[in-house]
Amino acid sequence: MTRRELFPIINVDAIGPVQRFYEAVFQATTEYVFPNTGDPVYVTLRVGDSSVALGLGTGPAMYGEIPLPASGHGVDLCIYVADLEEAVAAAPGAGGAVVVAPTDTPWGERVAYLRDPQGIMVLVIQGD
């Protein structure tokens, strides 16, 4: 069967701190690391039923340009979690920040916004 999936790659200037953030806050597990020895330049993390990749964006990519590590607000990630309060509480100790504390929305979800160590905005939603 042909593999068919879509996942974001977040270009960062340091993989370790961002990887530890997703592990601590969202219980991410490492699916793939390249290279398999030494400092990684790419990792794929599993978060529930989804994946997110982290790439070292400090050198030219295959297309010849240097991907800019997150330095602003170009991408939001959205993650459903079993315990929103737990994820929010873990963020500061994992190098992230709470941007919007847990709040109830008019459409019926309880959400918060976190910022990971590279500045990526993460919309965290209480799942069922």
N, CA, C and O atoms as a printed pandas DataFrame, in Angstrom:
     atom_number atom_name residue_name chain_id  residue_number  x_coord  y_coord  z_coord
0              1         N          MET        A               1    0.841   -1.172    0.000
1              2        CA          MET        A               1    0.000    0.000    0.000
2              3         C          MET        A               1    0.891    1.241    0.000
3              4         O          MET        A               1    1.920    1.266    0.675
4              5         N          THR        A               2    0.507    2.249   -0.739
5              6        CA          THR        A               2    1.239    3.498   -0.811
6              7         C          THR        A               2    0.966    4.327    0.428
7              8         O          THR        A               2   -0.179    4.467    0.860
8              9         N          ARG        A               3    2.014    4.867    0.986
9             10        CA          ARG        A               3    1.875    5.730    2.166
10            11         C          ARG        A               3    1.254    7.057    1.751
11            12         O          ARG        A               3    1.724    7.705    0.816
12            13         N          ARG        A               4    0.184    7.462    2.459
13            14        CA          ARG        A               4   -0.496    8.727    2.165
14            15         C          ARG        A               4   -0.771    9.438    3.481
15            16         O          ARG        A               4   -1.582    8.982    4.287
16            17         N          GLU        A               5   -0.092   10.556    3.690
17            18        CA          GLU        A               5   -0.304   11.337    4.895
18            19         C          GLU        A               5    0.223   12.741    4.665
19            20         O          GLU        A               5    1.003   12.985    3.745
20            21         N          LEU        A               6   -0.206   13.646    5.500
21            22        CA          LEU        A               6    0.252   15.018    5.457
22            23         C          LEU        A               6    0.661   15.417    6.864
23            24         O          LEU        A               6   -0.064   15.152    7.823
24            25         N          PHE        A               7    1.827   16.057    6.992
25            26        CA          PHE        A               7    2.256   16.537    8.302
26            27         C          PHE        A               7    3.144   17.750    8.111
27            28         O          PHE        A               7    3.817   17.874    7.088
28            29         N          PRO        A               8    3.153   18.651    9.091
29            30        CA          PRO        A               8    3.998   19.838    8.977
30            31         C          PRO        A               8    5.442   19.533    9.359
31            32         O          PRO        A               8    5.719   18.650   10.171
32            33         N          ILE        A               9    6.346   20.284    8.752
33            34        CA          ILE        A               9    7.750   20.294    9.162
34            35         C          ILE        A               9    8.019   21.699    9.693
35            36         O          ILE        A               9    7.866   22.685    8.973
36            37         N          ILE        A              10    8.415   21.777   10.942
37            38        CA          ILE        A              10    8.746   23.061   11.552
38            39         C          ILE        A              10   10.252   23.230   11.466
39            40         O          ILE        A              10   11.001   22.418   12.009
40            41         N          ASN        A              11   10.702   24.278   10.788
41            42        CA          ASN        A              11   12.130   24.560   10.698
42            43         C          ASN        A              11   12.547   25.364   11.915
43            44         O          ASN        A              11   11.962   26.404   12.218
44            45         N          VAL        A              12   13.564   24.873   12.610
45            46        CA          VAL        A              12   14.015   25.466   13.866
46            47         C          VAL        A              12   15.523   25.675   13.820
47            48         O          VAL        A              12   16.204   25.136   12.948
48            49         N          ASP        A              13   16.034   26.449   14.749
49            50        CA          ASP        A              13   17.489   26.615   14.801
50            51         C          ASP        A              13   18.125   25.715   15.856
51            52         O          ASP        A              13   19.349   25.687   15.982
52            53         N          ALA        A              14   17.317   24.984   16.613
53            54        CA          ALA        A              14   17.809   24.009   17.593
54            55         C          ALA        A              14   16.704   22.969   17.813
55            56         O          ALA        A              14   15.638   23.299   18.332
56            57         N          ILE        A              15   16.948   21.746   17.431
57            58        CA          ILE        A              15   15.918   20.704   17.516
58            59         C          ILE        A              15   15.652   20.285   18.956
59            60         O          ILE        A              15   14.492   20.115   19.333
60            61         N          GLY        A              16   16.684   20.114   19.769
61            62        CA          GLY        A              16   16.530   19.567   21.119
62            63         C          GLY        A              16   15.499   20.265   21.985
63            64         O          GLY        A              16   14.620   19.593   22.525
64            65         N          PRO        A              17   15.563   21.586   22.145
65            66        CA          PRO        A              17   14.587   22.252   23.009
66            67         C          PRO        A              17   13.147   22.108   22.516
67            68         O          PRO        A              17   12.226   21.953   23.317
68            69         N          VAL        A              18   12.960   22.159   21.213
69            70        CA          VAL        A              18   11.608   22.047   20.663
70            71         C          VAL        A              18   11.101   20.611   20.808
71            72         O          VAL        A              18    9.934   20.397   21.139
72            73         N          GLN        A              19   11.956   19.645   20.567
73            74        CA          GLN        A              19   11.582   18.242   20.740
74            75         C          GLN        A              19   11.177   17.975   22.188
75            76         O          GLN        A              19   10.159   17.331   22.443
76            77         N          ARG        A              20   11.968   18.466   23.126
77            78        CA          ARG        A              20   11.645   18.251   24.544
78            79         C          ARG        A              20   10.320   18.923   24.922
79            80         O          ARG        A              20    9.571   18.387   25.739
80            81         N          PHE        A              21   10.025   20.089   24.337
81            82        CA          PHE        A              21    8.754   20.766   24.581
82            83         C          PHE        A              21    7.590   19.874   24.163
83            84         O          PHE        A              21    6.668   19.658   24.949
84            85         N          TYR        A              22    7.618   19.355   22.940
85            86        CA          TYR        A              22    6.514   18.520   22.456
86            87         C          TYR        A              22    6.422   17.199   23.237
87            88         O          TYR        A              22    5.327   16.670   23.431
88            89         N          GLU        A              23    7.549   16.678   23.676
89            90        CA          GLU        A              23    7.515   15.471   24.506
90            91         C          GLU        A              23    6.880   15.757   25.866
91            92         O          GLU        A              23    6.029   14.994   26.322
92            93         N          ALA        A              24    7.280   16.837   26.508
93            94        CA          ALA        A              24    6.808   17.159   27.857
94            95         C          ALA        A              24    5.358   17.623   27.871
95            96         O          ALA        A              24    4.597   17.255   28.766
96            97         N          VAL        A              25    4.973   18.421   26.896
97            98        CA          VAL        A              25    3.642   19.022   26.909
98            99         C          VAL        A              25    2.599   18.133   26.243
99           100         O          VAL        A              25    1.459   18.073   26.704
100          101         N          PHE        A              26    2.969   17.441   25.169
101          102        CA          PHE        A              26    1.996   16.663   24.394
102          103         C          PHE        A              26    2.302   15.175   24.335
103          104         O          PHE        A              26    1.705   14.455   23.534
104          105         N          GLN        A              27    3.225   14.700   25.172
105          106        CA          GLN        A              27    3.594   13.292   25.225
106          107         C          GLN        A              27    4.004   12.742   23.852
107          108         O          GLN        A              27    3.717   11.591   23.521
108          109         N          ALA        A              28    4.669   13.573   23.072
109          110        CA          ALA        A              28    5.149   13.153   21.760
110          111         C          ALA        A              28    6.192   12.056   21.918
111          112         O          ALA        A              28    6.952   12.030   22.886
112          113         N          THR        A              29    6.210   11.166   20.960
113          114        CA          THR        A              29    7.235   10.121   20.910
114          115         C          THR        A              29    7.993   10.253   19.596
115          116         O          THR        A              29    7.431   10.665   18.581
116          117         N          THR        A              30    9.255    9.903   19.627
117          118        CA          THR        A              30   10.093   10.026   18.439
118          119         C          THR        A              30    9.852    8.840   17.518
119          120         O          THR        A              30    9.974    7.684   17.924
120          121         N          GLU        A              31    9.507    9.146   16.264
121          122        CA          GLU        A              31    9.301    8.107   15.255
122          123         C          GLU        A              31   10.535    7.897   14.391
123          124         O          GLU        A              31   10.836    6.773   13.989
124          125         N          TYR        A              32   11.250    8.986   14.107
125          126        CA          TYR        A              32   12.355    8.915   13.161
126          127         C          TYR        A              32   13.358   10.006   13.505
127          128         O          TYR        A              32   12.979   11.120   13.871
128          129         N          VAL        A              33   14.642    9.676   13.386
129          130        CA          VAL        A              33   15.717   10.645   13.617
130          131         C          VAL        A              33   16.740   10.490   12.492
131          132         O          VAL        A              33   17.107    9.374   12.126
132          133         N          PHE        A              34   17.198   11.628   11.944
133          134        CA          PHE        A              34   18.256   11.607   10.943
134          135         C          PHE        A              34   19.287   12.657   11.299
135          136         O          PHE        A              34   18.930   13.789   11.623
136          137         N          PRO        A              35   20.560   12.301   11.242
137          138        CA          PRO        A              35   21.079   10.950   11.112
138          139         C          PRO        A              35   20.854   10.153   12.393
139          140         O          PRO        A              35   20.502   10.718   13.428
140          141         N          ASN        A              36   21.056    8.856   12.322
141          142        CA          ASN        A              36   20.775    8.021   13.500
142          143         C          ASN        A              36   21.883    8.055   14.548
143          144         O          ASN        A              36   21.744    7.457   15.614
144          145         N          THR        A              37   22.977    8.748   14.254
145          146        CA          THR        A              37   24.010    8.993   15.261
146          147         C          THR        A              37   24.396   10.465   15.205
147          148         O          THR        A              37   24.288   11.103   14.158
148          149         N          GLY        A              38   24.837   10.989   16.311
149          150        CA          GLY        A              38   25.213   12.400   16.366
150          151         C          GLY        A              38   24.008   13.304   16.544
151          152         O          GLY        A              38   22.908   12.846   16.853
152          153         N          ASP        A              39   24.234   14.595   16.344
153          154        CA          ASP        A              39   23.159   15.567   16.503
154          155         C          ASP        A              39   22.173   15.465   15.347
155          156         O          ASP        A              39   22.582   15.467   14.186
156          157         N          PRO        A              40   20.886   15.376   15.647
157          158        CA          PRO        A              40   19.907   15.252   14.566
158          159         C          PRO        A              40   19.735   16.553   13.785
159          160         O          PRO        A              40   19.878   17.649   14.327
160          161         N          VAL        A              41   19.426   16.402   12.503
161          162        CA          VAL        A              41   19.055   17.542   11.669
162          163         C          VAL        A              41   17.577   17.459   11.298
163          164         O          VAL        A              41   17.015   18.389   10.718
164          165         N          TYR        A              42   16.953   16.319   11.646
165          166        CA          TYR        A              42   15.538   16.110   11.340
166          167         C          TYR        A              42   14.995   15.051   12.284
167          168         O          TYR        A              42   15.631   14.019   12.500
168          169         N          VAL        A              43   13.824   15.305   12.846
169          170        CA          VAL        A              43   13.125   14.295   13.646
170          171         C          VAL        A              43   11.639   14.343   13.305
171          172         O          VAL        A              43   11.085   15.400   13.004
172          173         N          THR        A              44   11.020   13.186   13.359
173          174        CA          THR        A              44    9.570   13.102   13.239
174          175         C          THR        A              44    9.031   12.659   14.580
175          176         O          THR        A              44    9.481   11.662   15.145
176          177         N          LEU        A              45    8.056   13.413   15.090
177          178        CA          LEU        A              45    7.444   13.104   16.373
178          179         C          LEU        A              45    6.011   12.652   16.144
179          180         O          LEU        A              45    5.313   13.173   15.273
180          181         N          ARG        A              46    5.586   11.686   16.929
181          182        CA          ARG        A              46    4.203   11.213   16.899
182          183         C          ARG        A              46    3.471   11.863   18.058
183          184         O          ARG        A              46    3.921   11.793   19.202
184          185         N          VAL        A              47    2.346   12.493   17.765
185          186        CA          VAL        A              47    1.491   13.099   18.780
186          187         C          VAL        A              47    0.098   12.516   18.560
187          188         O          VAL        A              47   -0.614   12.923   17.642
188          189         N          GLY        A              48   -0.282   11.569   19.399
189          190        CA          GLY        A              48   -1.565   10.899   19.195
190          191         C          GLY        A              48   -1.571   10.179   17.864
191          192         O          GLY        A              48   -0.700    9.351   17.597
192          193         N          ASP        A              49   -2.557   10.493   17.020
193          194        CA          ASP        A              49   -2.666    9.863   15.706
194          195         C          ASP        A              49   -1.975   10.659   14.608
195          196         O          ASP        A              49   -2.106   10.322   13.431
196          197         N          SER        A              50   -1.240   11.712   14.971
197          198        CA          SER        A              50   -0.644   12.606   13.979
198          199         C          SER        A              50    0.865   12.690   14.149
199          200         O          SER        A              50    1.434   12.199   15.124
200          201         N          SER        A              51    1.488   13.324   13.177
201          202        CA          SER        A              51    2.935   13.528   13.222
202          203         C          SER        A              51    3.268   14.984   12.959
203          204         O          SER        A              51    2.539   15.696   12.269
204          205         N          VAL        A              52    4.380   15.407   13.523
205          206        CA          VAL        A              52    4.973   16.708   13.240
206          207         C          VAL        A              52    6.476   16.468   13.138
207          208         O          VAL        A              52    7.042   15.685   13.901
208          209         N          ALA        A              53    7.107   17.143   12.199
209          210        CA          ALA        A              53    8.549   16.985   12.030
210          211         C          ALA        A              53    9.243   18.284   12.406
211          212         O          ALA        A              53    8.689   19.375   12.273
212          213         N          LEU        A              54   10.472   18.131   12.878
213          214        CA          LEU        A              54   11.335   19.265   13.191
214          215         C          LEU        A              54   12.571   19.153   12.317
215          216         O          LEU        A              54   13.250   18.126   12.321
216          217         N          GLY        A              55   12.863   20.199   11.574
217          218        CA          GLY        A              55   14.040   20.205   10.723
218          219         C          GLY        A              55   14.971   21.321   11.134
219          220         O          GLY        A              55   14.525   22.411   11.492
220          221         N          LEU        A              56   16.264   21.055   11.084
221          222        CA          LEU        A              56   17.246   22.090   11.383
222          223         C          LEU        A              56   17.284   23.032   10.185
223          224         O          LEU        A              56   17.818   22.682    9.132
224          225         N          GLY        A              57   16.726   24.210   10.342
225          226        CA          GLY        A              57   16.546   25.134    9.229
226          227         C          GLY        A              57   17.616   26.180    9.108
227          228         O          GLY        A              57   17.327   27.306    8.705
228          229         N          THR        A              58   18.851   25.845    9.445
229          230        CA          THR        A              58   19.920   26.842    9.434
230          231         C          THR        A              58   20.818   26.765    8.205
231          232         O          THR        A              58   21.719   27.591    8.052
232          233         N          GLY        A              59   20.593   25.797    7.332
233          234        CA          GLY        A              59   21.377   25.668    6.108
234          235         C          GLY        A              59   20.447   25.499    4.923
235          236         O          GLY        A              59   19.242   25.318    5.101
236          237         N          PRO        A              60   20.997   25.556    3.705
237          238        CA          PRO        A              60   20.157   25.432    2.522
238          239         C          PRO        A              60   19.444   24.077    2.469
239          240         O          PRO        A              60   20.034   23.032    2.744
240          241         N          ALA        A              61   18.173   24.126    2.112
241          242        CA          ALA        A              61   17.395   22.911    1.894
242          243         C          ALA        A              61   17.662   22.421    0.472
243          244         O          ALA        A              61   18.412   23.053   -0.273
244          245         N          MET        A              62   17.057   21.306    0.096
245          246        CA          MET        A              62   17.270   20.746   -1.242
246          247         C          MET        A              62   16.898   21.733   -2.343
247          248         O          MET        A              62   17.449   21.663   -3.441
248          249         N          TYR        A              63   15.979   22.643   -2.071
249          250        CA          TYR        A              63   15.559   23.615   -3.079
250          251         C          TYR        A              63   16.463   24.845   -3.108
251          252         O          TYR        A              63   16.188   25.804   -3.829
252          253         N          GLY        A              64   17.554   24.817   -2.314
253          254        CA          GLY        A              64   18.568   25.845   -2.394
254          255         C          GLY        A              64   18.396   27.038   -1.479
255          256         O          GLY        A              64   19.308   27.859   -1.377
256          257         N          GLU        A              65   17.272   27.166   -0.816
257          258        CA          GLU        A              65   17.036   28.282    0.084
258          259         C          GLU        A              65   17.193   27.844    1.531
259          260         O          GLU        A              65   17.014   26.673    1.865
260          261         N          ILE        A              66   17.527   28.798    2.380
261          262        CA          ILE        A              66   17.611   28.515    3.806
262          263         C          ILE        A              66   16.233   28.751    4.411
263          264         O          ILE        A              66   15.746   29.881    4.419
264          265         N          PRO        A              67   15.586   27.672    4.928
265          266        CA          PRO        A              67   14.298   27.896    5.574
266          267         C          PRO        A              67   14.527   28.693    6.848
267          268         O          PRO        A              67   15.392   28.360    7.658
268          269         N          LEU        A              68   13.765   29.716    7.010
269          270        CA          LEU        A              68   13.925   30.539    8.203
270          271         C          LEU        A              68   13.332   29.819    9.399
271          272         O          LEU        A              68   12.155   29.459    9.372
272          273         N          PRO        A              69   14.111   29.599   10.444
273          274        CA          PRO        A              69   13.518   29.042   11.657
274          275         C          PRO        A              69   12.407   29.967   12.144
275          276         O          PRO        A              69   12.405   31.166   11.867
276          277         N          ALA        A              70   11.492   29.395   12.854
277          278        CA          ALA        A              70   10.341   30.177   13.324
278          279         C          ALA        A              70   10.829   31.433   14.010
279          280         O          ALA        A              70   11.461   31.370   15.064
280          281         N          SER        A              71   10.540   32.557   13.423
281          282        CA          SER        A              71   10.962   33.821   14.009
282          283         C          SER        A              71    9.789   34.775   14.097
283          284         O          SER        A              71    9.930   35.944   14.458
284          285         N          GLY        A              72    8.658   34.254   13.764
285          286        CA          GLY        A              72    7.470   35.070   13.774
286          287         C          GLY        A              72    6.267   34.172   13.880
287          288         O          GLY        A              72    6.266   33.189   14.622
288          289         N          HIS        A              73    5.249   34.517   13.136
289          290        CA          HIS        A              73    4.003   33.786   13.250
290          291         C          HIS        A              73    3.541   33.389   11.863
291          292         O          HIS        A              73    2.617   33.994   11.318
292          293         N          GLY        A              74    4.171   32.384   11.289
293          294        CA          GLY        A              74    3.796   31.927    9.965
294          295         C          GLY        A              74    2.899   30.707    9.977
295          296         O          GLY        A              74    2.179   30.456    9.010
296          297         N          VAL        A              75    2.933   29.944   11.058
297          298        CA          VAL        A              75    2.198   28.690   11.131
298          299         C          VAL        A              75    1.624   28.541   12.530
299          300         O          VAL        A              75    2.301   28.827   13.518
300          301         N          ASP        A              76    0.391   28.098   12.615
301          302        CA          ASP        A              76   -0.190   27.656   13.886
302          303         C          ASP        A              76   -0.349   26.148   13.802
303          304         O          ASP        A              76   -0.750   25.621   12.764
304          305         N          LEU        A              77   -0.043   25.460   14.872
305          306        CA          LEU        A              77   -0.366   24.042   14.974
306          307         C          LEU        A              77   -1.605   23.916   15.844
307          308         O          LEU        A              77   -1.813   24.721   16.752
308          309         N          CYS        A              78   -2.408   22.937   15.579
309          310        CA          CYS        A              78   -3.597   22.670   16.379
310          311         C          CYS        A              78   -3.482   21.249   16.913
311          312         O          CYS        A              78   -3.317   20.303   16.142
312          313         N          ILE        A              79   -3.568   21.099   18.232
313          314        CA          ILE        A              79   -3.402   19.795   18.860
314          315         C          ILE        A              79   -4.543   19.562   19.835
315          316         O          ILE        A              79   -4.786   20.383   20.720
316          317         N          TYR        A              80   -5.248   18.442   19.676
317          318        CA          TYR        A              80   -6.257   18.020   20.645
318          319         C          TYR        A              80   -5.565   17.211   21.724
319          320         O          TYR        A              80   -4.747   16.343   21.421
320          321         N          VAL        A              81   -5.884   17.487   22.975
321          322        CA          VAL        A              81   -5.282   16.783   24.102
322          323         C          VAL        A              81   -6.370   16.256   25.023
323          324         O          VAL        A              81   -7.499   16.746   25.006
324          325         N          ALA        A              82   -6.027   15.259   25.826
325          326        CA          ALA        A              82   -6.974   14.700   26.789
326          327         C          ALA        A              82   -7.157   15.623   27.984
327          328         O          ALA        A              82   -8.241   15.680   28.566
328          329         N          ASP        A              83   -6.100   16.350   28.355
329          330        CA          ASP        A              83   -6.159   17.195   29.546
330          331         C          ASP        A              83   -5.526   18.553   29.246
331          332         O          ASP        A              83   -4.306   18.704   29.317
332          333         N          LEU        A              84   -6.350   19.526   28.915
333          334        CA          LEU        A              84   -5.878   20.855   28.550
334          335         C          LEU        A              84   -5.104   21.516   29.685
335          336         O          LEU        A              84   -4.043   22.097   29.453
336          337         N          GLU        A              85   -5.614   21.436   30.893
337          338        CA          GLU        A              85   -4.952   22.074   32.038
338          339         C          GLU        A              85   -3.550   21.501   32.244
339          340         O          GLU        A              85   -2.613   22.237   32.554
340          341         N          GLU        A              86   -3.412   20.196   32.071
341          342        CA          GLU        A              86   -2.104   19.548   32.236
342          343         C          GLU        A              86   -1.118   20.038   31.179
343          344         O          GLU        A              86    0.038   20.323   31.493
344          345         N          ALA        A              87   -1.567   20.137   29.931
345          346        CA          ALA        A              87   -0.685   20.618   28.861
346          347         C          ALA        A              87   -0.252   22.057   29.115
347          348         O          ALA        A              87    0.920   22.394   28.950
348          349         N          VAL        A              88   -1.185   22.894   29.510
349          350        CA          VAL        A              88   -0.871   24.297   29.781
350          351         C          VAL        A              88    0.107   24.418   30.950
351          352         O          VAL        A              88    1.038   25.222   30.903
352          353         N          ALA        A              89   -0.104   23.626   31.991
353          354        CA          ALA        A              89    0.788   23.668   33.152
354          355         C          ALA        A              89    2.206   23.214   32.800
355          356         O          ALA        A              89    3.170   23.698   33.393
356          357         N          ALA        A              90    2.345   22.289   31.841
357          358        CA          ALA        A              90    3.657   21.755   31.479
358          359         C          ALA        A              90    4.451   22.695   30.576
359          360         O          ALA        A              90    5.678   22.604   30.535
360          361         N          ALA        A              91    3.794   23.585   29.861
361          362        CA          ALA        A              91    4.466   24.394   28.845
362          363         C          ALA        A              91    5.614   25.256   29.381
363          364         O          ALA        A              91    6.709   25.196   28.821
364          365         N          PRO        A              92    5.420   26.047   30.426
365          366        CA          PRO        A              92    6.534   26.906   30.876
366          367         C          PRO        A              92    7.773   26.122   31.305
367          368         O          PRO        A              92    8.895   26.541   31.021
368          369         N          GLY        A              93    7.587   25.004   31.975
369          370        CA          GLY        A              93    8.719   24.202   32.414
370          371         C          GLY        A              93    9.430   23.503   31.275
371          372         O          GLY        A              93   10.559   23.038   31.432
372          373         N          ALA        A              94    8.764   23.426   30.114
373          374        CA          ALA        A              94    9.348   22.779   28.947
374          375         C          ALA        A              94    9.898   23.806   27.955
375          376         O          ALA        A              94   10.200   23.464   26.812
376          377         N          GLY        A              95   10.027   25.053   28.387
377          378        CA          GLY        A              95   10.611   26.074   27.536
378          379         C          GLY        A              95    9.622   26.846   26.685
379          380         O          GLY        A              95   10.019   27.662   25.855
380          381         N          GLY        A              96    8.329   26.592   26.886
381          382        CA          GLY        A              96    7.305   27.300   26.131
382          383         C          GLY        A              96    6.668   28.392   26.962
383          384         O          GLY        A              96    7.133   28.711   28.056
384          385         N          ALA        A              97    5.599   28.961   26.431
385          386        CA          ALA        A              97    4.890   30.022   27.134
386          387         C          ALA        A              97    3.390   29.860   26.917
387          388         O          ALA        A              97    2.943   29.381   25.875
388          389         N          VAL        A              98    2.635   30.265   27.912
389          390        CA          VAL        A              98    1.180   30.292   27.796
390          391         C          VAL        A              98    0.811   31.674   27.268
391          392         O          VAL        A              98    1.069   32.680   27.929
392          393         N          VAL        A              99    0.218   31.728   26.098
393          394        CA          VAL        A              99   -0.155   32.986   25.466
394          395         C          VAL        A              99   -1.609   33.330   25.796
395          396         O          VAL        A              99   -1.930   34.477   26.106
396          397         N          VAL        A             100   -2.471   32.334   25.727
397          398        CA          VAL        A             100   -3.879   32.492   26.099
398          399         C          VAL        A             100   -4.221   31.354   27.045
399          400         O          VAL        A             100   -4.147   30.184   26.667
400          401         N          ALA        A             101   -4.592   31.690   28.266
401          402        CA          ALA        A             101   -4.966   30.681   29.264
402          403         C          ALA        A             101   -6.213   29.935   28.794
403          404         O          ALA        A             101   -6.955   30.439   27.952
404          405         N          PRO        A             102   -6.446   28.744   29.329
405          406        CA          PRO        A             102   -7.634   27.979   28.937
406          407         C          PRO        A             102   -8.905   28.826   29.038
407          408         O          PRO        A             102   -9.161   29.515   30.025
408          409         N          THR        A             103   -9.672   28.733   27.975
409          410        CA          THR        A             103  -10.910   29.502   27.908
410          411         C          THR        A             103  -11.956   28.723   27.129
411          412         O          THR        A             103  -11.626   27.936   26.242
412          413         N          ASP        A             104  -13.211   28.947   27.466
413          414        CA          ASP        A             104  -14.316   28.321   26.744
414          415         C          ASP        A             104  -14.677   29.190   25.548
415          416         O          ASP        A             104  -14.744   30.414   25.665
416          417         N          THR        A             105  -14.907   28.567   24.402
417          418        CA          THR        A             105  -15.237   29.296   23.185
418          419         C          THR        A             105  -16.742   29.273   22.933
419          420         O          THR        A             105  -17.447   28.418   23.470
420          421         N          PRO        A             106  -17.240   30.207   22.117
421          422        CA          PRO        A             106  -18.656   30.208   21.774
422          423         C          PRO        A             106  -19.080   28.962   20.992
423          424         O          PRO        A             106  -20.258   28.605   20.997
424          425         N          TRP        A             107  -18.132   28.296   20.320
425          426        CA          TRP        A             107  -18.480   27.111   19.537
426          427         C          TRP        A             107  -18.380   25.822   20.359
427          428         O          TRP        A             107  -18.530   24.726   19.818
428          429         N          GLY        A             108  -18.127   25.956   21.668
429          430        CA          GLY        A             108  -18.236   24.816   22.562
430          431         C          GLY        A             108  -16.957   24.091   22.915
431          432         O          GLY        A             108  -17.003   23.083   23.621
432          433         N          GLU        A             109  -15.814   24.570   22.446
433          434        CA          GLU        A             109  -14.551   23.924   22.803
434          435         C          GLU        A             109  -13.836   24.745   23.867
435          436         O          GLU        A             109  -14.010   25.960   23.958
436          437         N          ARG        A             110  -13.029   24.057   24.669
437          438        CA          ARG        A             110  -12.155   24.716   25.641
438          439         C          ARG        A             110  -10.764   24.701   25.036
439          440         O          ARG        A             110  -10.245   23.639   24.692
440          441         N          VAL        A             111  -10.147   25.892   24.902
441          442        CA          VAL        A             111   -8.891   26.025   24.174
442          443         C          VAL        A             111   -7.895   26.884   24.949
443          444         O          VAL        A             111   -8.257   27.615   25.871
444          445         N          ALA        A             112   -6.643   26.774   24.551
445          446        CA          ALA        A             112   -5.576   27.650   25.024
446          447         C          ALA        A             112   -4.592   27.812   23.876
447          448         O          ALA        A             112   -4.555   26.993   22.959
448          449         N          TYR        A             113   -3.787   28.884   23.932
449          450        CA          TYR        A             113   -2.691   29.058   22.985
450          451         C          TYR        A             113   -1.386   29.004   23.753
451          452         O          TYR        A             113   -1.215   29.674   24.771
452          453         N          LEU        A             114   -0.459   28.184   23.240
453          454        CA          LEU        A             114    0.894   28.099   23.772
454          455         C          LEU        A             114    1.856   28.552   22.681
455          456         O          LEU        A             114    1.525   28.534   21.496
456          457         N          ARG        A             115    3.044   28.954   23.096
457          458        CA          ARG        A             115    4.116   29.258   22.145
458          459         C          ARG        A             115    5.253   28.301   22.462
459          460         O          ARG        A             115    5.716   28.232   23.601
460          461         N          ASP        A             116    5.708   27.550   21.436
461          462        CA          ASP        A             116    6.803   26.613   21.676
462          463         C          ASP        A             116    8.129   27.367   21.747
463          464         O          ASP        A             116    8.153   28.576   21.517
464          465         N          PRO        A             117    9.244   26.677   22.064
465          466        CA          PRO        A             117   10.517   27.376   22.236
466          467         C          PRO        A             117   11.025   28.123   21.005
467          468         O          PRO        A             117   11.910   28.968   21.133
468          469         N          GLN        A             118   10.492   27.837   19.816
469          470        CA          GLN        A             118   10.915   28.539   18.609
470          471         C          GLN        A             118    9.904   29.582   18.158
471          472         O          GLN        A             118   10.084   30.207   17.113
472          473         N          GLY        A             119    8.843   29.778   18.933
473          474        CA          GLY        A             119    7.879   30.812   18.612
474          475         C          GLY        A             119    6.644   30.349   17.870
475          476         O          GLY        A             119    5.778   31.164   17.553
476          477         N          ILE        A             120    6.540   29.066   17.587
477          478        CA          ILE        A             120    5.355   28.542   16.897
478          479         C          ILE        A             120    4.161   28.626   17.836
479          480         O          ILE        A             120    4.244   28.223   18.996
480          481         N          MET        A             121    3.058   29.148   17.334
481          482        CA          MET        A             121    1.824   29.209   18.107
482          483         C          MET        A             121    1.132   27.849   18.023
483          484         O          MET        A             121    0.967   27.281   16.943
484          485         N          VAL        A             122    0.735   27.348   19.180
485          486        CA          VAL        A             122    0.088   26.042   19.243
486          487         C          VAL        A             122   -1.289   26.227   19.873
487          488         O          VAL        A             122   -1.396   26.578   21.048
488          489         N          LEU        A             123   -2.337   25.992   19.096
489          490        CA          LEU        A             123   -3.693   26.020   19.584
490          491         C          LEU        A             123   -3.970   24.653   20.199
491          492         O          LEU        A             123   -3.970   23.642   19.497
492          493         N          VAL        A             124   -4.202   24.621   21.490
493          494        CA          VAL        A             124   -4.418   23.370   22.203
494          495         C          VAL        A             124   -5.899   23.299   22.577
495          496         O          VAL        A             124   -6.446   24.229   23.169
496          497         N          ILE        A             125   -6.537   22.184   22.225
497          498        CA          ILE        A             125   -7.967   22.028   22.408
498          499         C          ILE        A             125   -8.244   20.798   23.267
499          500         O          ILE        A             125   -7.692   19.723   23.033
500          501         N          GLN        A             126   -9.106   20.974   24.262
501          502        CA          GLN        A             126   -9.524   19.848   25.111
502          503         C          GLN        A             126  -10.302   18.862   24.253
503          504         O          GLN        A             126  -11.346   19.210   23.701
504          505         N          GLY        A             127   -9.801   17.623   24.135
505          506        CA          GLY        A             127  -10.491   16.597   23.364
506          507         C          GLY        A             127  -11.425   15.793   24.239
507          508         O          GLY        A             127  -11.389   15.882   25.467
508          509         N          ASP        A             128  -12.255   15.011   23.591
509          510        CA          ASP        A             128  -13.196   14.156   24.351
510          511         C          ASP        A             128  -12.535   12.865   24.753
511          512         O          ASP        A             128  -13.163   12.023   25.395
